[in-house]
């Protein structure tokens, strides 16, 4: 750099400016609950289990009958039984139902209430397995059948999965399992199927040539808590995405990113529930009794920081925001979108509540969420379903295997009414996947992992486990044309 | 306070008469507050064993009076039944702004705002089940019921006082194949079973529509639902 550079008159030199790649975004309202008084909580969860079994039974029975049509042992073929209790001793047969796993260490609300009065609660368990042995049962509307057999140790099973098993009943009354089948992946839509279909319905001609798709950035676990510790990494991320940092080749890479998906836990501990001791201490200090939530202790710093961060990013890049476990929205799945009231600055980029079709710039969406980016179907969650499945499977740390199992069971939240809070669906279980996504991403996982799984009719799904940004500083960038992810890591070099 | 003095002089004429305020009395026949039904007879019948039964009945009656307030379960089932009733008799003057041409003409399933609970309320028919059900006559229903009874070895007991319609509906309630019958209106349950592909019998739908036409809103709630959510069950 010469000495005259900074003190010279403005020149006519044209500098190259980079344009961000555009993308087509279509949100789907799959997990939107009705508003206000149309939401009923009167019904029981038995309706949900019944609906789940009725929806998935045809699929699993079709697969099972194809697989076991010639299943023969000692000259005996397997017969299909309608109800779980119709199995007979010594008869080779197959039956389909819901899996129920007996885990005495599962959180039990009655035990919790009982213990609350007498002893301090034990620390939450990482896994529910008690070590005594698996108590797996198959259930349908007629009753429950206990399953045994060495084959079960190889299978990944959680309460709520729909499976078909073949075997025979032994003299103890337990069903010995010889083979197991799951519904497997549903039908995968062709790329651009939804957009072409909508266009045809509206009378527009289909576009033959679509522009090349760019990349999509996925991050999760920003965990903004309002203290100074999170400022630098967040700002680095912001500058990278805006193309303000690094050299021109990296800026070129950042310009190809057409959308940012934030997959849960953007805020940490946003609504802490005070413990009993804290409430007592607070009331002793101030003299007034504080019932329930004390609004004078609300700290607006985290949401303020997040809002400013988004408002700086949004003019340049569209964002999809999924809520997570610690975000300020309902804890029961499907979580409603984080309300526009939390984003006084960023809500200028949000669509109006009635005009759902416009939600293509800043889309605050539900958890789990399903949407189309550049024709490909994306399905993502904030991490709660996978974390819950993790607690059921003993001796297994493979999160990708659990994600694959969830897709093959066709359930976005298999443990839903049992150990995961959810809305009591009455007409149909909304967590049943009707269409197979092209990419399934899960946020707030311990580390970045990816794999591709294949379905029975040639479906291919890319699984992406997105790590927590607060702990690892990793940002996942997926190339939409090839669906291959890569990682960009942000680290602060601390001199020792 | 100055000590009390005993005064013996002639007292003025009763101060009550000179003042303008009326006299208040909290006893007497005009001011009765309690109902004369149960309280009066307790003393006598406690000793008389022959009247214990009467007493029990009267107790039950006084307890049953708060039943006039509907419970949350009642309200929800009534709401569901009303929605189904409205759907069965759509008011021609009411214009539904959300009905588009595609819904009526049967286009591709439109993306609805409330994707999570299966679309707008009022839908739920797969094909023309409603028209088919309305065409079914009483003789067809009776024939269906006779077939159902002939399958059993022994006749049904404790159902002498029920109409054929009520018997058909109760049998539909108790069939576990179509899901739990508690907490859901009967028509909604039929629609749900239909959408899930469980093929519920069309005669049951015919009975339900006939009951609705007669304005019998009570038939929308399963009898076991009323029993299970009753307040008189001992726990």
Interface residues (C-beta under 8 A of the other chain):
Chain A: X28 X29 X30 X31 X32 X33 X34 X35 X38 X40 X42 X43 X44 X46 X47 X50 X51 X54 X55 X58 X141 X142 X197 X201 X334 X356 X423 X425 X426 X427 X428 X430
Chain B: X72 X73 X76 X102 X107 X108 X110 X111 X112 X113 X114 X115 X116 X117 X118 X121 X124 X176 X177 X179 X180 X182 X183 X184 X188 X192 X195 X196 X197 X198
